[in-house]
Amino acid sequence: MKFSNTASIAALAGLSLLMPAVYGEFIYECWDGARFDIDTIKHYALLGTPEQATVLDPPYEDGKIYGVYHFTKSINNKKSKYLVQTVEKEPFILFFDVTSFARECQIIDINA
């Protein structure tokens, strides 16, 4: 019985390695080509608070904004500003490049 459990676990572990290849790998891509892991943006969303919101942030017309997190990142020697909003309805997290004006970053499949 121990062998079958060990074999099953090994088989499942092997299959789990194939999952990203089957289902694709999704990331956020911004208008300027900057790419961010979804887990990174989820982490930033957890750091957000309503107090971090500014009047320059894009409005959310479909409900309440629960948290906001601003950060900057240098890409090609240019500092870009980003905003993560946690909102009331799906997709629950909105991600924007706000360097010059707010442009929403899109989720893409990098294997497509």
C-alpha distance (Angstrom), angle and dihedral (degrees) to the residues before:
residue distance angle dihedral
M1 . . .
K2 3.78 . .
F3 3.78 90.0 .
S4 3.80 93.5 53.4
N5 3.81 91.9 49.0
T6 3.79 91.3 48.5
A7 3.79 91.1 47.1
S8 3.79 91.5 48.0
I9 3.78 92.3 50.0
A10 3.81 91.2 48.5
A11 3.81 91.2 49.3
L12 3.80 92.2 49.1
A13 3.79 90.9 48.0
G14 3.80 89.7 52.3
L15 3.79 91.8 48.7
S16 3.79 91.6 48.7
L17 3.81 88.9 58.8
L18 3.80 88.8 58.0
M19 3.80 95.0 50.6
P20 3.82 96.6 86.5
A21 3.81 89.4 51.6
V22 3.80 91.9 50.9
Y23 3.78 99.0 41.4
G24 3.78 98.9 30.9
E25 3.75 130.9 -122.0
F26 3.77 114.8 -88.8
I27 3.79 125.6 -153.6
Y28 3.78 138.4 162.2
E29 3.80 114.9 -102.4
C30 3.79 120.9 -168.0
W31 3.80 127.4 -152.2
D32 3.82 92.0 -98.6
G33 3.82 92.3 54.1
A34 3.81 95.8 -101.2
R35 3.80 111.1 147.3
F36 3.79 129.6 -155.9
D37 3.80 132.4 -174.9
I38 3.77 112.7 -113.5
D39 3.82 89.8 -127.7
T40 3.81 90.1 56.8
I41 3.80 91.6 53.7
K42 3.82 90.9 45.5
H43 3.81 88.2 53.6
Y44 3.81 91.1 51.0
A45 3.81 89.3 48.5
L46 3.81 89.2 57.6
L47 3.82 89.1 54.6
G48 3.79 92.5 53.9
T49 3.79 124.2 107.7
P50 3.81 131.9 -178.5
E51 3.81 89.0 -116.7
Q52 3.82 91.0 66.8
A53 3.82 92.1 63.9
T54 3.80 117.7 112.3
V55 3.80 132.8 -165.4
L56 3.82 88.1 -110.2
D57 3.82 93.2 61.5
P58 3.81 116.4 106.6
P59 3.80 112.6 -98.8
Y60 3.79 122.3 -115.5
E61 3.79 108.3 -138.9
D62 3.83 98.0 -176.2
G63 3.78 99.4 65.7
K64 3.75 144.5 -54.8
I65 3.81 129.5 -15.9
Y66 3.81 108.3 -137.3
G67 3.78 99.9 -177.1
V68 3.79 142.8 4.7
Y69 3.78 130.0 -161.4
H70 3.82 125.4 -175.4
F71 3.81 124.1 -163.6
T72 3.79 139.3 162.4
K73 3.78 129.8 -140.5
S74 3.79 131.9 -175.4
I75 3.78 112.4 -126.7
N76 3.82 118.7 176.9
N77 3.82 90.3 -12.0
K78 3.81 90.6 -55.8
K79 3.80 122.0 112.0
S80 3.77 112.2 -131.5
K81 3.80 125.7 -168.8
Y82 3.77 122.3 -139.1
L83 3.79 136.7 -171.4
V84 3.80 130.6 -158.2
Q85 3.81 118.1 -164.2
T86 3.79 125.1 -169.2
V87 3.79 107.2 -150.2
E88 3.78 140.7 -173.3
K89 3.82 100.4 -110.7
E90 3.80 136.9 42.7
P91 2.99 130.1 -37.2
F92 3.86 80.6 34.5
I93 3.82 91.8 -163.1
L94 3.80 123.3 66.2
F95 3.80 119.6 -171.9
F96 3.80 123.8 -162.9
D97 3.78 140.0 -179.1
V98 3.81 101.7 -136.9
T99 3.81 99.0 175.0
S100 3.81 95.3 121.1
F101 3.80 101.2 -6.1
A102 3.80 134.0 -16.5
R103 3.79 114.9 -73.2
E104 3.78 117.6 169.3
C105 3.80 115.8 -125.7
Q106 3.80 114.9 -132.7
I107 3.79 132.1 -135.0
I108 3.79 110.6 -120.2
D109 3.80 136.6 177.7
I110 3.80 106.6 -121.1
N111 3.81 90.9 -160.8
A112 3.81 93.9 57.2
